[in-house]
């Protein structure tokens, strides 16, 4: 059976919050029945997205509130 997991793709310093954040990807690995298929990335997120979304201004692509701004 296939399984999903969140993996850290890289760590970056975010000037908006003033600290290091982790950029994560939700990856689906195939089951043992289809072992030669590569894993698929379903979604991406920032580890600090919840706090960024509480600010009054839209944040960035990684937090999901401003798809046109990628600061990292």
mmCIF file of the N, C-alpha and C atoms, coordinates in Angstrom:
data_MODEL
# 
_entry.id   MODEL 
# 
loop_
_atom_site.group_PDB 
_atom_site.id 
_atom_site.type_symbol 
_atom_site.label_atom_id 
_atom_site.label_alt_id 
_atom_site.label_comp_id 
_atom_site.label_asym_id 
_atom_site.label_entity_id 
_atom_site.label_seq_id 
_atom_site.pdbx_PDB_ins_code 
_atom_site.Cartn_x 
_atom_site.Cartn_y 
_atom_site.Cartn_z 
_atom_site.occupancy 
_atom_site.B_iso_or_equiv 
_atom_site.pdbx_formal_charge 
_atom_site.auth_seq_id 
_atom_site.auth_comp_id 
_atom_site.auth_asym_id 
_atom_site.auth_atom_id 
_atom_site.pdbx_PDB_model_num 
ATOM 1   N N  . UNK A 1 1  ? 0.831  -1.171 0.000   1.00 0.00 ? 1  UNK A N  1 
ATOM 2   C CA . UNK A 1 1  ? 0.000  0.000  0.000   1.00 0.00 ? 1  UNK A CA 1 
ATOM 3   C C  . UNK A 1 1  ? 0.886  1.248  0.000   1.00 0.00 ? 1  UNK A C  1 
ATOM 4   N N  . UNK A 1 2  ? 0.483  2.255  -0.735  1.00 0.00 ? 2  UNK A N  1 
ATOM 5   C CA . UNK A 1 2  ? 1.241  3.499  -0.805  1.00 0.00 ? 2  UNK A CA 1 
ATOM 6   C C  . UNK A 1 2  ? 1.120  4.256  0.521   1.00 0.00 ? 2  UNK A C  1 
ATOM 7   N N  . UNK A 1 3  ? 2.136  5.047  0.836   1.00 0.00 ? 3  UNK A N  1 
ATOM 8   C CA . UNK A 1 3  ? 2.067  5.850  2.055   1.00 0.00 ? 3  UNK A CA 1 
ATOM 9   C C  . UNK A 1 3  ? 2.575  7.260  1.791   1.00 0.00 ? 3  UNK A C  1 
ATOM 10  N N  . UNK A 1 4  ? 2.046  8.205  2.577   1.00 0.00 ? 4  UNK A N  1 
ATOM 11  C CA . UNK A 1 4  ? 2.389  9.624  2.464   1.00 0.00 ? 4  UNK A CA 1 
ATOM 12  C C  . UNK A 1 4  ? 3.218  10.045 3.663   1.00 0.00 ? 4  UNK A C  1 
ATOM 13  N N  . UNK A 1 5  ? 4.107  10.990 3.413   1.00 0.00 ? 5  UNK A N  1 
ATOM 14  C CA . UNK A 1 5  ? 4.905  11.539 4.493   1.00 0.00 ? 5  UNK A CA 1 
ATOM 15  C C  . UNK A 1 5  ? 5.359  12.952 4.122   1.00 0.00 ? 5  UNK A C  1 
ATOM 16  N N  . UNK A 1 6  ? 5.560  13.788 5.132   1.00 0.00 ? 6  UNK A N  1 
ATOM 17  C CA . UNK A 1 6  ? 6.104  15.132 4.922   1.00 0.00 ? 6  UNK A CA 1 
ATOM 18  C C  . UNK A 1 6  ? 7.613  15.054 5.137   1.00 0.00 ? 6  UNK A C  1 
ATOM 19  N N  . UNK A 1 7  ? 8.380  15.523 4.147   1.00 0.00 ? 7  UNK A N  1 
ATOM 20  C CA . UNK A 1 7  ? 9.840  15.528 4.240   1.00 0.00 ? 7  UNK A CA 1 
ATOM 21  C C  . UNK A 1 7  ? 10.359 16.945 4.095   1.00 0.00 ? 7  UNK A C  1 
ATOM 22  N N  . UNK A 1 8  ? 11.387 17.266 4.846   1.00 0.00 ? 8  UNK A N  1 
ATOM 23  C CA . UNK A 1 8  ? 12.019 18.584 4.743   1.00 0.00 ? 8  UNK A CA 1 
ATOM 24  C C  . UNK A 1 8  ? 12.883 18.590 3.489   1.00 0.00 ? 8  UNK A C  1 
ATOM 25  N N  . UNK A 1 9  ? 12.574 19.512 2.557   1.00 0.00 ? 9  UNK A N  1 
ATOM 26  C CA . UNK A 1 9  ? 13.362 19.594 1.332   1.00 0.00 ? 9  UNK A CA 1 
ATOM 27  C C  . UNK A 1 9  ? 14.570 20.516 1.513   1.00 0.00 ? 9  UNK A C  1 
ATOM 28  N N  . UNK A 1 10 ? 14.405 21.603 2.264   1.00 0.00 ? 10 UNK A N  1 
ATOM 29  C CA . UNK A 1 10 ? 15.551 22.452 2.608   1.00 0.00 ? 10 UNK A CA 1 
ATOM 30  C C  . UNK A 1 10 ? 15.173 23.396 3.723   1.00 0.00 ? 10 UNK A C  1 
ATOM 31  N N  . UNK A 1 11 ? 16.185 23.984 4.333   1.00 0.00 ? 11 UNK A N  1 
ATOM 32  C CA . UNK A 1 11 ? 15.999 24.969 5.394   1.00 0.00 ? 11 UNK A CA 1 
ATOM 33  C C  . UNK A 1 11 ? 16.546 26.301 4.891   1.00 0.00 ? 11 UNK A C  1 
ATOM 34  N N  . UNK A 1 12 ? 15.793 27.359 5.158   1.00 0.00 ? 12 UNK A N  1 
ATOM 35  C CA . UNK A 1 12 ? 16.164 28.698 4.714   1.00 0.00 ? 12 UNK A CA 1 
ATOM 36  C C  . UNK A 1 12 ? 15.890 29.691 5.834   1.00 0.00 ? 12 UNK A C  1 
ATOM 37  N N  . UNK A 1 13 ? 16.583 30.828 5.773   1.00 0.00 ? 13 UNK A N  1 
ATOM 38  C CA . UNK A 1 13 ? 16.320 31.920 6.704   1.00 0.00 ? 13 UNK A CA 1 
ATOM 39  C C  . UNK A 1 13 ? 15.216 32.790 6.105   1.00 0.00 ? 13 UNK A C  1 
ATOM 40  N N  . UNK A 1 14 ? 14.167 33.040 6.858   1.00 0.00 ? 14 UNK A N  1 
ATOM 41  C CA . UNK A 1 14 ? 13.045 33.863 6.398   1.00 0.00 ? 14 UNK A CA 1 
ATOM 42  C C  . UNK A 1 14 ? 13.145 35.239 7.057   1.00 0.00 ? 14 UNK A C  1 
ATOM 43  N N  . UNK A 1 15 ? 13.240 36.281 6.237   1.00 0.00 ? 15 UNK A N  1 
ATOM 44  C CA . UNK A 1 15 ? 13.356 37.637 6.775   1.00 0.00 ? 15 UNK A CA 1 
ATOM 45  C C  . UNK A 1 15 ? 12.046 38.122 7.387   1.00 0.00 ? 15 UNK A C  1 
ATOM 46  N N  . UNK A 1 16 ? 10.943 37.600 6.924   1.00 0.00 ? 16 UNK A N  1 
ATOM 47  C CA . UNK A 1 16 ? 9.634  38.029 7.430   1.00 0.00 ? 16 UNK A CA 1 
ATOM 48  C C  . UNK A 1 16 ? 9.465  37.698 8.910   1.00 0.00 ? 16 UNK A C  1 
ATOM 49  N N  . UNK A 1 17 ? 9.870  36.507 9.300   1.00 0.00 ? 17 UNK A N  1 
ATOM 50  C CA . UNK A 1 17 ? 9.718  36.097 10.702  1.00 0.00 ? 17 UNK A CA 1 
ATOM 51  C C  . UNK A 1 17 ? 11.024 36.197 11.470  1.00 0.00 ? 17 UNK A C  1 
ATOM 52  N N  . UNK A 1 18 ? 12.137 36.360 10.771  1.00 0.00 ? 18 UNK A N  1 
ATOM 53  C CA . UNK A 1 18 ? 13.421 36.543 11.432  1.00 0.00 ? 18 UNK A CA 1 
ATOM 54  C C  . UNK A 1 18 ? 14.037 35.286 12.005  1.00 0.00 ? 18 UNK A C  1 
ATOM 55  N N  . UNK A 1 19 ? 13.774 34.149 11.392  1.00 0.00 ? 19 UNK A N  1 
ATOM 56  C CA . UNK A 1 19 ? 14.370 32.893 11.839  1.00 0.00 ? 19 UNK A CA 1 
ATOM 57  C C  . UNK A 1 19 ? 14.398 31.883 10.703  1.00 0.00 ? 19 UNK A C  1 
ATOM 58  N N  . UNK A 1 20 ? 15.012 30.751 10.980  1.00 0.00 ? 20 UNK A N  1 
ATOM 59  C CA . UNK A 1 20 ? 15.119 29.691 9.981   1.00 0.00 ? 20 UNK A CA 1 
ATOM 60  C C  . UNK A 1 20 ? 13.816 28.897 9.922   1.00 0.00 ? 20 UNK A C  1 
ATOM 61  N N  . UNK A 1 21 ? 13.352 28.614 8.696   1.00 0.00 ? 21 UNK A N  1 
ATOM 62  C CA . UNK A 1 21 ? 12.141 27.821 8.490   1.00 0.00 ? 21 UNK A CA 1 
ATOM 63  C C  . UNK A 1 21 ? 12.487 26.610 7.634   1.00 0.00 ? 21 UNK A C  1 
ATOM 64  N N  . UNK A 1 22 ? 11.659 25.595 7.723   1.00 0.00 ? 22 UNK A N  1 
ATOM 65  C CA . UNK A 1 22 ? 11.845 24.388 6.918   1.00 0.00 ? 22 UNK A CA 1 
ATOM 66  C C  . UNK A 1 22 ? 10.819 24.385 5.795   1.00 0.00 ? 22 UNK A C  1 
ATOM 67  N N  . UNK A 1 23 ? 11.284 24.167 4.577   1.00 0.00 ? 23 UNK A N  1 
ATOM 68  C CA . UNK A 1 23 ? 10.396 24.017 3.433   1.00 0.00 ? 23 UNK A CA 1 
ATOM 69  C C  . UNK A 1 23 ? 10.162 22.525 3.253   1.00 0.00 ? 23 UNK A C  1 
ATOM 70  N N  . UNK A 1 24 ? 8.895  22.118 3.341   1.00 0.00 ? 24 UNK A N  1 
ATOM 71  C CA . UNK A 1 24 ? 8.561  20.705 3.369   1.00 0.00 ? 24 UNK A CA 1 
ATOM 72  C C  . UNK A 1 24 ? 7.763  20.312 2.133   1.00 0.00 ? 24 UNK A C  1 
ATOM 73  N N  . UNK A 1 25 ? 7.841  19.035 1.778   1.00 0.00 ? 25 UNK A N  1 
ATOM 74  C CA . UNK A 1 25 ? 7.087  18.489 0.651   1.00 0.00 ? 25 UNK A CA 1 
ATOM 75  C C  . UNK A 1 25 ? 6.374  17.225 1.102   1.00 0.00 ? 25 UNK A C  1 
ATOM 76  N N  . UNK A 1 26 ? 5.096  17.102 0.723   1.00 0.00 ? 26 UNK A N  1 
ATOM 77  C CA . UNK A 1 26 ? 4.346  15.880 1.010   1.00 0.00 ? 26 UNK A CA 1 
ATOM 78  C C  . UNK A 1 26 ? 4.615  14.903 -0.130  1.00 0.00 ? 26 UNK A C  1 
ATOM 79  N N  . UNK A 1 27 ? 5.221  13.778 0.195   1.00 0.00 ? 27 UNK A N  1 
ATOM 80  C CA . UNK A 1 27 ? 5.651  12.807 -0.806  1.00 0.00 ? 27 UNK A CA 1 
ATOM 81  C C  . UNK A 1 27 ? 4.846  11.520 -0.636  1.00 0.00 ? 27 UNK A C  1 
ATOM 82  N N  . UNK A 1 28 ? 4.405  10.964 -1.772  1.00 0.00 ? 28 UNK A N  1 
ATOM 83  C CA . UNK A 1 28 ? 3.703  9.682  -1.767  1.00 0.00 ? 28 UNK A CA 1 
ATOM 84  C C  . UNK A 1 28 ? 4.623  8.650  -2.380  1.00 0.00 ? 28 UNK A C  1 
ATOM 85  N N  . UNK A 1 29 ? 4.899  7.600  -1.629  1.00 0.00 ? 29 UNK A N  1 
ATOM 86  C CA . UNK A 1 29 ? 5.724  6.503  -2.118  1.00 0.00 ? 29 UNK A CA 1 
ATOM 87  C C  . UNK A 1 29 ? 4.828  5.382  -2.619  1.00 0.00 ? 29 UNK A C  1 
ATOM 88  N N  . UNK A 1 30 ? 5.181  4.754  -3.737  1.00 0.00 ? 30 UNK A N  1 
ATOM 89  C CA . UNK A 1 30 ? 4.337  3.688  -4.284  1.00 0.00 ? 30 UNK A CA 1 
ATOM 90  C C  . UNK A 1 30 ? 4.379  2.438  -3.411  1.00 0.00 ? 30 UNK A C  1 
ATOM 91  N N  . UNK A 1 31 ? 3.405  1.586  -3.629  1.00 0.00 ? 31 UNK A N  1 
ATOM 92  C CA . UNK A 1 31 ? 3.353  0.331  -2.882  1.00 0.00 ? 31 UNK A CA 1 
ATOM 93  C C  . UNK A 1 31 ? 4.382  -0.646 -3.435  1.00 0.00 ? 31 UNK A C  1 
ATOM 94  N N  . UNK A 1 32 ? 4.526  -1.774 -2.760  1.00 0.00 ? 32 UNK A N  1 
ATOM 95  C CA . UNK A 1 32 ? 5.482  -2.790 -3.203  1.00 0.00 ? 32 UNK A CA 1 
ATOM 96  C C  . UNK A 1 32 ? 5.050  -3.434 -4.508  1.00 0.00 ? 32 UNK A C  1 
ATOM 97  N N  . UNK A 1 33 ? 3.778  -3.321 -4.870  1.00 0.00 ? 33 UNK A N  1 
ATOM 98  C CA . UNK A 1 33 ? 3.269  -3.909 -6.108  1.00 0.00 ? 33 UNK A CA 1 
ATOM 99  C C  . UNK A 1 33 ? 3.845  -3.178 -7.323  1.00 0.00 ? 33 UNK A C  1 
ATOM 100 N N  . UNK A 1 34 ? 4.043  -1.872 -7.202  1.00 0.00 ? 34 UNK A N  1 
ATOM 101 C CA . UNK A 1 34 ? 4.587  -1.052 -8.286  1.00 0.00 ? 34 UNK A CA 1 
ATOM 102 C C  . UNK A 1 34 ? 5.891  -0.391 -7.844  1.00 0.00 ? 34 UNK A C  1 
ATOM 103 N N  . UNK A 1 35 ? 6.933  -1.152 -7.569  1.00 0.00 ? 35 UNK A N  1 
ATOM 104 C CA . UNK A 1 35 ? 8.144  -0.573 -6.979  1.00 0.00 ? 35 UNK A CA 1 
ATOM 105 C C  . UNK A 1 35 ? 8.964  0.299  -7.924  1.00 0.00 ? 35 UNK A C  1 
ATOM 106 N N  . UNK A 1 36 ? 8.788  0.176  -9.235  1.00 0.00 ? 36 UNK A N  1 
ATOM 107 C CA . UNK A 1 36 ? 9.635  0.934  -10.155 1.00 0.00 ? 36 UNK A CA 1 
ATOM 108 C C  . UNK A 1 36 ? 9.102  2.328  -10.456 1.00 0.00 ? 36 UNK A C  1 
ATOM 109 N N  . UNK A 1 37 ? 8.001  2.746  -9.835  1.00 0.00 ? 37 UNK A N  1 
ATOM 110 C CA . UNK A 1 37 ? 7.491  4.093  -10.023 1.00 0.00 ? 37 UNK A CA 1 
ATOM 111 C C  . UNK A 1 37 ? 8.167  5.039  -9.037  1.00 0.00 ? 37 UNK A C  1 
ATOM 112 N N  . UNK A 1 38 ? 8.500  6.250  -9.480  1.00 0.00 ? 38 UNK A N  1 
ATOM 113 C CA . UNK A 1 38 ? 9.146  7.201  -8.557  1.00 0.00 ? 38 UNK A CA 1 
ATOM 114 C C  . UNK A 1 38 ? 8.137  7.800  -7.570  1.00 0.00 ? 38 UNK A C  1 
ATOM 115 N N  . UNK A 1 39 ? 8.605  8.310  -6.444  1.00 0.00 ? 39 UNK A N  1 
ATOM 116 C CA . UNK A 1 39 ? 7.697  8.989  -5.499  1.00 0.00 ? 39 UNK A CA 1 
ATOM 117 C C  . UNK A 1 39 ? 7.137  10.260 -6.132  1.00 0.00 ? 39 UNK A C  1 
ATOM 118 N N  . UNK A 1 40 ? 5.948  10.657 -5.719  1.00 0.00 ? 40 UNK A N  1 
ATOM 119 C CA . UNK A 1 40 ? 5.308  11.867 -6.249  1.00 0.00 ? 40 UNK A CA 1 
ATOM 120 C C  . UNK A 1 40 ? 5.179  12.914 -5.154  1.00 0.00 ? 40 UNK A C  1 
ATOM 121 N N  . UNK A 1 41 ? 5.382  14.157 -5.534  1.00 0.00 ? 41 UNK A N  1 
ATOM 122 C CA . UNK A 1 41 ? 5.211  15.279 -4.611  1.00 0.00 ? 41 UNK A CA 1 
ATOM 123 C C  . UNK A 1 41 ? 3.790  15.807 -4.785  1.00 0.00 ? 41 UNK A C  1 
ATOM 124 N N  . UNK A 1 42 ? 3.021  15.793 -3.708  1.00 0.00 ? 42 UNK A N  1 
ATOM 125 C CA . UNK A 1 42 ? 1.636  16.254 -3.767  1.00 0.00 ? 42 UNK A CA 1 
ATOM 126 C C  . UNK A 1 42 ? 1.474  17.708 -3.358  1.00 0.00 ? 42 UNK A C  1 
ATOM 127 N N  . UNK A 1 43 ? 2.224  18.148 -2.367  1.00 0.00 ? 43 UNK A N  1 
ATOM 128 C CA . UNK A 1 43 ? 2.063  19.506 -1.850  1.00 0.00 ? 43 UNK A CA 1 
ATOM 129 C C  . UNK A 1 43 ? 3.368  19.993 -1.249  1.00 0.00 ? 43 UNK A C  1 
ATOM 130 N N  . UNK A 1 44 ? 3.452  21.309 -1.106  1.00 0.00 ? 44 UNK A N  1 
ATOM 131 C CA . UNK A 1 44 ? 4.613  21.931 -0.468  1.00 0.00 ? 44 UNK A CA 1 
ATOM 132 C C  . UNK A 1 44 ? 4.099  22.912 0.579   1.00 0.00 ? 44 UNK A C  1 
ATOM 133 N N  . UNK A 1 45 ? 4.884  23.091 1.643   1.00 0.00 ? 45 UNK A N  1 
ATOM 134 C CA . UNK A 1 45 ? 4.496  24.019 2.696   1.00 0.00 ? 45 UNK A CA 1 
ATOM 135 C C  . UNK A 1 45 ? 5.729  24.518 3.437   1.00 0.00 ? 45 UNK A C  1 
ATOM 136 N N  . UNK A 1 46 ? 5.505  25.552 4.225   1.00 0.00 ? 46 UNK A N  1 
ATOM 137 C CA . UNK A 1 46 ? 6.529  26.118 5.093   1.00 0.00 ? 46 UNK A CA 1 
ATOM 138 C C  . UNK A 1 46 ? 6.196  25.723 6.526   1.00 0.00 ? 46 UNK A C  1 
ATOM 139 N N  . UNK A 1 47 ? 7.205  25.476 7.321   1.00 0.00 ? 47 UNK A N  1 
ATOM 140 C CA . UNK A 1 47 ? 6.975  25.085 8.712   1.00 0.00 ? 47 UNK A CA 1 
ATOM 141 C C  . UNK A 1 47 ? 6.425  26.229 9.555   1.00 0.00 ? 47 UNK A C  1 
ATOM 142 N N  . UNK A 1 48 ? 6.516  27.454 9.067   1.00 0.00 ? 48 UNK A N  1 
ATOM 143 C CA . UNK A 1 48 ? 6.049  28.617 9.817   1.00 0.00 ? 48 UNK A CA 1 
ATOM 144 C C  . UNK A 1 48 ? 4.796  29.235 9.191   1.00 0.00 ? 48 UNK A C  1 
ATOM 145 N N  . UNK A 1 49 ? 4.109  28.529 8.334   1.00 0.00 ? 49 UNK A N  1 
ATOM 146 C CA . UNK A 1 49 ? 2.978  29.080 7.591   1.00 0.00 ? 49 UNK A CA 1 
ATOM 147 C C  . UNK A 1 49 ? 1.833  29.530 8.490   1.00 0.00 ? 49 UNK A C  1 
ATOM 148 N N  . UNK A 1 50 ? 1.568  28.817 9.550   1.00 0.00 ? 50 UNK A N  1 
ATOM 149 C CA . UNK A 1 50 ? 0.453  29.178 10.434  1.00 0.00 ? 50 UNK A CA 1 
ATOM 150 C C  . UNK A 1 50 ? 0.684  30.544 11.068  1.00 0.00 ? 50 UNK A C  1 
ATOM 151 N N  . UNK A 1 51 ? 1.899  30.800 11.519  1.00 0.00 ? 51 UNK A N  1 
ATOM 152 C CA . UNK A 1 51 ? 2.210  32.100 12.124  1.00 0.00 ? 51 UNK A CA 1 
ATOM 153 C C  . UNK A 1 51 ? 2.207  33.216 11.082  1.00 0.00 ? 51 UNK A C  1 
ATOM 154 N N  . UNK A 1 52 ? 2.723  32.941 9.886   1.00 0.00 ? 52 UNK A N  1 
ATOM 155 C CA . UNK A 1 52 ? 2.745  33.961 8.824   1.00 0.00 ? 52 UNK A CA 1 
ATOM 156 C C  . UNK A 1 52 ? 1.335  34.343 8.386   1.00 0.00 ? 52 UNK A C  1 
ATOM 157 N N  . UNK A 1 53 ? 0.425  33.401 8.380   1.00 0.00 ? 53 UNK A N  1 
ATOM 158 C CA . UNK A 1 53 ? -0.941 33.683 7.951   1.00 0.00 ? 53 UNK A CA 1 
ATOM 159 C C  . UNK A 1 53 ? -1.714 34.507 8.963   1.00 0.00 ? 53 UNK A C  1 
ATOM 160 N N  . UNK A 1 54 ? -1.195 34.695 10.163  1.00 0.00 ? 54 UNK A N  1 
ATOM 161 C CA . UNK A 1 54 ? -1.858 35.519 11.164  1.00 0.00 ? 54 UNK A CA 1 
ATOM 162 C C  . UNK A 1 54 ? -1.511 36.999 11.018  1.00 0.00 ? 54 UNK A C  1 
ATOM 163 N N  . UNK A 1 55 ? -0.504 37.336 10.183  1.00 0.00 ? 55 UNK A N  1 
ATOM 164 C CA . UNK A 1 55 ? -0.189 38.734 9.919   1.00 0.00 ? 55 UNK A CA 1 
ATOM 165 C C  . UNK A 1 55 ? -1.278 39.335 9.042   1.00 0.00 ? 55 UNK A C  1 
ATOM 166 N N  . UNK A 1 56 ? -1.341 40.661 8.988   1.00 0.00 ? 56 UNK A N  1 
ATOM 167 C CA . UNK A 1 56 ? -2.379 41.334 8.215   1.00 0.00 ? 56 UNK A CA 1 
ATOM 168 C C  . UNK A 1 56 ? -2.110 41.316 6.716   1.00 0.00 ? 56 UNK A C  1 
ATOM 169 N N  . UNK A 1 57 ? -0.834 41.228 6.312   1.00 0.00 ? 57 UNK A N  1 
ATOM 170 C CA . UNK A 1 57 ? -0.480 41.244 4.891   1.00 0.00 ? 57 UNK A CA 1 
ATOM 171 C C  . UNK A 1 57 ? -0.299 39.814 4.370   1.00 0.00 ? 57 UNK A C  1 
ATOM 172 N N  . UNK A 1 58 ? -0.579 39.571 3.084   1.00 0.00 ? 58 UNK A N  1 
ATOM 173 C CA . UNK A 1 58 ? -0.285 38.255 2.511   1.00 0.00 ? 58 UNK A CA 1 
ATOM 174 C C  . UNK A 1 58 ? 1.202  37.957 2.602   1.00 0.00 ? 58 UNK A C  1 
ATOM 175 N N  . UNK A 1 59 ? 1.540  36.714 2.844   1.00 0.00 ? 59 UNK A N  1 
ATOM 176 C CA . UNK A 1 59 ? 2.933  36.352 3.092   1.00 0.00 ? 59 UNK A CA 1 
ATOM 177 C C  . UNK A 1 59 ? 3.654  35.947 1.803   1.00 0.00 ? 59 UNK A C  1 
ATOM 178 N N  . UNK A 1 60 ? 3.626  34.676 1.468   1.00 0.00 ? 60 UNK A N  1 
ATOM 179 C CA . UNK A 1 60 ? 4.390  34.211 0.315   1.00 0.00 ? 60 UNK A CA 1 
ATOM 180 C C  . UNK A 1 60 ? 3.794  32.929 -0.250  1.00 0.00 ? 60 UNK A C  1 
ATOM 181 N N  . UNK A 1 61 ? 4.422  32.438 -1.263  1.00 0.00 ? 61 UNK A N  1 
ATOM 182 C CA . UNK A 1 61 ? 4.025  31.207 -1.935  1.00 0.00 ? 61 UNK A CA 1 
ATOM 183 C C  . UNK A 1 61 ? 4.035  30.016 -0.991  1.00 0.00 ? 61 UNK A C  1 
ATOM 184 N N  . UNK A 1 62 ? 5.010  29.943 -0.119  1.00 0.00 ? 62 UNK A N  1 
ATOM 185 C CA . UNK A 1 62 ? 5.174  28.790 0.770   1.00 0.00 ? 62 UNK A CA 1 
ATOM 186 C C  . UNK A 1 62 ? 4.117  28.732 1.860   1.00 0.00 ? 62 UNK A C  1 
ATOM 187 N N  . UNK A 1 63 ? 3.563  29.867 2.267   1.00 0.00 ? 63 UNK A N  1 
ATOM 188 C CA . UNK A 1 63 ? 2.507  29.852 3.285   1.00 0.00 ? 63 UNK A CA 1 
ATOM 189 C C  . UNK A 1 63 ? 1.120  29.764 2.659   1.00 0.00 ? 63 UNK A C  1 
ATOM 190 N N  . UNK A 1 64 ? 1.040  29.928 1.353   1.00 0.00 ? 64 UNK A N  1 
ATOM 191 C CA . UNK A 1 64 ? -0.216 29.747 0.652   1.00 0.00 ? 64 UNK A CA 1 
ATOM 192 C C  . UNK A 1 64 ? -1.085 30.980 0.522   1.00 0.00 ? 64 UNK A C  1 
ATOM 193 N N  . UNK A 1 65 ? -0.600 32.146 0.925   1.00 0.00 ? 65 UNK A N  1 
ATOM 194 C CA . UNK A 1 65 ? -1.443 33.339 0.859   1.00 0.00 ? 65 UNK A CA 1 
ATOM 195 C C  . UNK A 1 65 ? -1.096 34.292 -0.275  1.00 0.00 ? 65 UNK A C  1 
ATOM 196 N N  . UNK A 1 66 ? 0.066  34.173 -0.875  1.00 0.00 ? 66 UNK A N  1 
ATOM 197 C CA . UNK A 1 66 ? 0.447  35.047 -1.986  1.00 0.00 ? 66 UNK A CA 1 
ATOM 198 C C  . UNK A 1 66 ? 1.215  34.221 -3.021  1.00 0.00 ? 66 UNK A C  1 
ATOM 199 N N  . UNK A 1 67 ? 0.535  33.657 -4.011  1.00 0.00 ? 67 UNK A N  1 
ATOM 200 C CA . UNK A 1 67 ? 1.190  32.752 -4.966  1.00 0.00 ? 67 UNK A CA 1 
ATOM 201 C C  . UNK A 1 67 ? 2.158  33.436 -5.917  1.00 0.00 ? 67 UNK A C  1 
ATOM 202 N N  . UNK A 1 68 ? 2.208  34.758 -5.937  1.00 0.00 ? 68 UNK A N  1 
ATOM 203 C CA . UNK A 1 68 ? 3.122  35.440 -6.853  1.00 0.00 ? 68 UNK A CA 1 
ATOM 204 C C  . UNK A 1 68 ? 4.451  35.835 -6.203  1.00 0.00 ? 68 UNK A C  1 
ATOM 205 N N  . UNK A 1 69 ? 4.605  35.629 -4.893  1.00 0.00 ? 69 UNK A N  1 
ATOM 206 C CA . UNK A 1 69 ? 5.830  36.050 -4.185  1.00 0.00 ? 69 UNK A CA 1 
ATOM 207 C C  . UNK A 1 69 ? 6.551  34.857 -3.603  1.00 0.00 ? 69 UNK A C  1 
ATOM 208 N N  . UNK A 1 70 ? 7.785  34.616 -4.070  1.00 0.00 ? 70 UNK A N  1 
ATOM 209 C CA . UNK A 1 70 ? 8.621  33.537 -3.548  1.00 0.00 ? 70 UNK A CA 1 
ATOM 210 C C  . UNK A 1 70 ? 9.904  34.145 -2.988  1.00 0.00 ? 70 UNK A C  1 
ATOM 211 N N  . UNK A 1 71 ? 9.955  34.433 -1.687  1.00 0.00 ? 71 UNK A N  1 
ATOM 212 C CA . UNK A 1 71 ? 11.111 35.112 -1.108  1.00 0.00 ? 71 UNK A CA 1 
ATOM 213 C C  . UNK A 1 71 ? 12.320 34.220 -0.927  1.00 0.00 ? 71 UNK A C  1 
ATOM 214 N N  . UNK A 1 72 ? 12.128 32.917 -0.945  1.00 0.00 ? 72 UNK A N  1 
ATOM 215 C CA . UNK A 1 72 ? 13.228 32.013 -0.681  1.00 0.00 ? 72 UNK A CA 1 
ATOM 216 C C  . UNK A 1 72 ? 13.723 31.456 -1.965  1.00 0.00 ? 72 UNK A C  1 
# 
